[in-house]
Amino acid sequence: MALKIALTDILACPVCKGKLKYDKASAQLICLVDRLAYPIRENIPVLIADEAKLLSADEVEQWRS
């Protein structure tokens, strides 16, 4: 079972409180403002800044386009 899309409408980045984008392929929630990717483990978003992966400029540009 995948993360429900409706859930992504109410989730926010814990750092900037901004909107997150759902990347189903890599099971991550993406914050373009902070350039962070939060993992989703066993269909549970892990919204802990220390657990997030820093995205490269190229990865952020890919999401913006």
N, CA, C and O of each residue as an XYZ file, in Angstrom:
260
protein
N       0.841     -1.183      0.000
C       0.000      0.000      0.000
C       0.885      1.245      0.000
O       1.790      1.368      0.825
N       0.629      2.142     -0.902
C       1.429      3.358     -1.026
C       0.868      4.458     -0.134
O      -0.250      4.366      0.373
N       1.653      5.475      0.039
C       1.231      6.650      0.813
C       0.047      7.292      0.106
O       0.068      7.466     -1.113
N      -0.968      7.638      0.853
C      -2.159      8.241      0.249
C      -1.848      9.674     -0.176
O      -1.277     10.456      0.585
N      -2.230      9.995     -1.391
C      -1.966     11.313     -1.959
C      -2.628     12.411     -1.121
O      -2.058     13.492     -0.973
N      -3.804     12.160     -0.577
C      -4.496     13.169      0.233
C      -3.676     13.543      1.460
O      -3.758     14.674      1.939
N      -2.893     12.609      1.968
C      -2.056     12.882      3.131
C      -0.994     13.930      2.810
O      -0.631     14.730      3.674
N      -0.501     13.932      1.592
C       0.536     14.901      1.220
C       0.000     16.331      1.222
O       0.779     17.280      1.313
N      -1.315     16.496      1.122
C      -1.905     17.843      1.152
C      -1.831     18.473      2.535
O      -1.847     19.698      2.651
N      -1.750     17.663      3.583
C      -1.735     18.215      4.937
C      -0.362     18.156      5.600
O      -0.156     18.762      6.652
N       0.577     17.432      4.995
C       1.914     17.353      5.561
C       2.725     18.589      5.181
O       2.538     19.162      4.108
N       3.630     18.991      6.076
C       4.479     20.148      5.819
C       5.907     19.830      6.244
O       6.141     18.971      7.094
N       6.841     20.526      5.648
C       8.243     20.386      6.016
C       8.415     20.835      7.470
O       7.958     21.919      7.832
N       9.062     20.024      8.305
C       9.240     20.421      9.704
C      10.217     21.583      9.894
O      10.236     22.205     10.956
N      11.022     21.879      8.882
C      12.002     22.957      8.983
C      11.384     24.303      8.614
O      11.442     25.255      9.393
N      10.787     24.376      7.412
C      10.265     25.661      6.926
C       8.741     25.738      6.928
O       8.173     26.798      6.667
N       8.083     24.633      7.219
C       6.610     24.534      7.227
C       6.008     24.672      5.837
O       4.816     24.942      5.690
N       6.846     24.485      4.816
C       6.383     24.588      3.436
C       5.785     23.294      2.916
O       5.812     22.262      3.587
N       5.251     23.366      1.721
C       4.610     22.233      1.066
C       5.646     21.204      0.633
O       6.760     21.550      0.239
N       5.259     19.932      0.713
C       6.123     18.834      0.294
C       5.581     18.207     -0.979
O       4.368     18.145     -1.182
N       6.480     17.743     -1.832
C       6.095     17.024     -3.047
C       6.376     15.547     -2.825
O       7.394     15.184     -2.234
N       5.480     14.701     -3.294
C       5.592     13.259     -3.108
C       6.272     12.623     -4.314
O       5.810     12.766     -5.446
N       7.363     11.928     -4.065
C       8.061     11.175     -5.108
C       7.807      9.696     -4.861
O       8.481      9.065     -4.047
N       6.831      9.156     -5.569
C       6.428      7.764     -5.382
C       7.546      6.795     -5.750
O       7.725      5.774     -5.085
N       8.290      7.104     -6.792
C       9.347      6.198     -7.268
C      10.425      5.955     -6.222
O      10.894      4.828     -6.066
N      10.823      7.007     -5.500
C      11.885      6.856     -4.504
C      11.353      6.836     -3.069
O      12.132      6.771     -2.117
N      10.033      6.892     -2.915
C       9.387      6.880     -1.597
C       9.966      7.971     -0.696
O      10.498      7.705      0.381
N       9.842      9.214     -1.180
C      10.347     10.368     -0.438
C       9.371     11.528     -0.550
O       8.600     11.623     -1.504
N       9.420     12.397      0.434
C       8.716     13.668      0.387
C       9.775     14.747      0.216
O      10.739     14.801      0.981
N       9.603     15.600     -0.777
C      10.616     16.562     -1.175
C      10.218     17.975     -0.760
O       9.098     18.418     -1.015
N      11.157     18.679     -0.113
C      10.993     20.106      0.187
C      11.973     20.860     -0.709
O      13.188     20.759     -0.538
N      11.433     21.615     -1.666
C      12.287     22.356     -2.596
C      12.932     23.568     -1.950
O      14.015     23.980     -2.365
N      12.298     24.142     -0.953
C      12.827     25.336     -0.290
C      14.113     25.000      0.465
O      15.120     25.695      0.331
N      14.069     23.932      1.258
C      15.227     23.540      2.068
C      16.139     22.534      1.374
O      17.198     22.181      1.894
N      15.719     22.073      0.188
C      16.482     21.065     -0.572
C      16.666     19.782      0.237
O      17.763     19.229      0.312
N      15.557     19.317      0.846
C      15.605     18.108      1.660
C      14.628     17.064      1.120
O      13.563     17.399      0.600
N      15.010     15.800      1.253
C      14.151     14.676      0.890
C      13.943     13.821      2.133
O      14.887     13.244      2.673
N      12.695     13.750      2.578
C      12.353     12.978      3.759
C      11.923     11.574      3.338
O      11.108     11.431      2.427
N      12.454     10.543      3.982
C      12.108      9.173      3.586
C      10.704      8.786      4.048
O      10.156      9.353      4.993
N      10.145      7.800      3.348
C       8.891      7.174      3.754
C       9.234      5.709      4.009
O       9.644      4.993      3.095
N       9.067      5.276      5.235
C       9.396      3.903      5.622
C       8.138      3.181      6.067
O       7.442      3.632      6.977
N       7.847      2.064      5.426
C       6.656      1.268      5.737
C       5.399      2.136      5.697
O       4.530      2.040      6.563
N       5.326      2.988      4.666
C       4.206      3.894      4.413
C       4.033      4.969      5.484
O       2.959      5.560      5.599
N       5.074      5.225      6.263
C       5.030      6.258      7.292
C       6.078      7.322      6.964
O       7.267      7.009      6.908
N       5.659      8.576      6.744
C       6.626      9.646      6.478
C       7.490      9.910      7.711
O       6.976     10.065      8.818
N       8.786      9.957      7.509
C       9.727     10.246      8.587
C      10.130     11.715      8.446
O      11.090     12.042      7.748
N       9.390     12.587      9.112
C       9.602     14.034      8.971
C      10.506     14.545     10.086
O      10.118     15.388     10.895
N      11.708     14.017     10.101
C      12.737     14.407     11.053
C      13.898     14.966     10.246
O      14.435     14.282      9.374
N      14.287     16.199     10.528
C      15.320     16.868      9.731
C      16.625     16.069      9.692
O      17.297     16.037      8.662
N      16.986     15.428     10.798
C      18.230     14.646     10.830
C      18.166     13.402      9.950
O      19.206     12.861      9.573
N      16.976     12.947      9.623
C      16.787     11.765      8.775
C      16.726     12.128      7.286
O      16.831     11.253      6.426
N      16.558     13.411      6.990
C      16.404     13.852      5.605
C      17.736     13.844      4.863
O      18.808     13.995      5.448
N      17.621     13.664      3.555
C      18.789     13.692      2.672
C      18.841     15.060      1.991
O      17.826     15.552      1.496
N      20.013     15.665      1.968
C      20.190     16.944      1.285
C      20.225     16.695     -0.220
O      20.977     15.846     -0.699
N      19.417     17.431     -0.951
C      19.351     17.278     -2.402
C      20.361     18.176     -3.095
O      20.660     19.273     -2.623
N      20.877     17.709     -4.205
C      21.793     18.521     -5.002
C      20.996     19.556     -5.786
O      19.775     19.454     -5.905
N      21.688     20.538     -6.312
C      21.037     21.579     -7.118
C      20.373     20.968     -8.348
O      19.303     21.416     -8.761
N      20.997     19.950     -8.936
C      20.424     19.291    -10.109
C      19.113     18.585     -9.769
O      18.157     18.630    -10.544
N      19.073     17.932     -8.607
C      17.851     17.241     -8.190
C      16.718     18.234     -7.946
O      15.568     17.961     -8.290
N      17.037     19.378     -7.357
C      16.023     20.396     -7.103
C      15.495     20.940     -8.422
O      14.286     21.115     -8.572
N      16.364     21.208     -9.371
C      15.957     21.714    -10.687
C      15.057     20.715    -11.417
O      14.113     21.106    -12.103
N      15.352     19.446    -11.266
C      14.534     18.392    -11.878
C      13.103     18.476    -11.343
O      12.153     18.305    -12.108
N      12.935     18.734    -10.062
C      11.614     18.829     -9.458
C      10.907     20.120     -9.817
O       9.678     20.148     -9.894
N      11.644     21.171    -10.036
C      11.015     22.465    -10.368
C      10.478     22.494    -11.791
O       9.548     23.242    -12.093
N      11.056     21.692    -12.652
C      10.610     21.716    -14.066
C       9.465     20.787    -14.340
O       8.993     20.706    -15.474
